[in-house]
Amino acid sequence: MTPIQIRVRELRTDRGLSQEALADLAGVRQGTVSAIERGVTTRIDLDVLERLAKALQVEPGDLLRTRKRGK
């Protein structure tokens, strides 16, 4: 699994959001969120990364790093 797969799923579930709810907040398709979380997509447009980060209330770079243990 890649850091973005882990972080998007982790942040989404921490915030109590379904994939569909996150997609609505970010203005992307639910299939896009699903593909990212499953690692199906190999490239993520910067615009999509920024939209997801904004919807999850984090900086875009935070989606590319794994959370440190204990945090």
C-alpha positions in Angstrom: 0.0 0.0 0.0 1.1 3.5 -0.7 1.0 6.4 1.7 -1.8 8.1 -0.1 -4.0 5.0 -0.1 -3.4 4.7 3.7 -3.8 8.3 4.5 -7.0 9.0 2.5 -8.7 6.0 4.0 -7.4 6.7 7.5 -8.4 10.4 7.4 -11.8 9.6 5.8 -12.7 7.0 8.4 -11.4 9.2 11.2 -13.8 11.9 10.1 -16.7 9.5 9.8 -17.1 10.0 6.1 -18.1 7.5 3.5 -16.3 7.4 0.2 -19.4 9.0 -1.4 -19.4 11.8 1.3 -15.7 12.5 0.8 -16.2 12.6 -3.0 -19.1 15.0 -2.7 -17.1 17.3 -0.4 -14.1 17.2 -2.7 -16.1 17.5 -5.9 -14.7 14.3 -7.4 -16.4 11.0 -8.3 -16.8 8.3 -5.7 -15.0 6.0 -8.1 -12.0 8.2 -7.9 -11.9 7.9 -4.1 -12.4 4.2 -4.3 -9.6 3.8 -6.9 -7.2 5.8 -4.8 -7.9 3.8 -1.7 -7.6 0.5 -3.5 -4.4 1.5 -5.3 -6.0 1.0 -8.7 -5.0 4.5 -9.9 -1.3 5.0 -10.6 -1.5 8.8 -11.0 -3.4 11.4 -9.1 -3.8 14.8 -10.6 -2.6 17.7 -8.4 -6.1 19.2 -8.6 -7.7 16.0 -7.2 -5.0 15.8 -4.5 -5.7 19.4 -3.5 -9.5 18.9 -3.5 -9.2 15.7 -1.3 -6.8 17.5 1.1 -9.2 20.5 1.4 -12.2 18.2 2.1 -10.2 16.3 4.7 -8.9 19.5 6.2 -5.2 18.8 5.8 -2.4 20.0 3.6 -1.9 18.2 0.3 1.5 17.0 1.4 -0.1 15.3 4.4 -1.7 12.8 2.1 1.6 11.7 0.8 3.2 10.9 4.2 2.3 8.1 6.5 1.3 9.0 10.0 4.0 8.5 12.6 3.3 5.7 15.1 1.6 6.9 18.3 0.0 9.9 16.6 
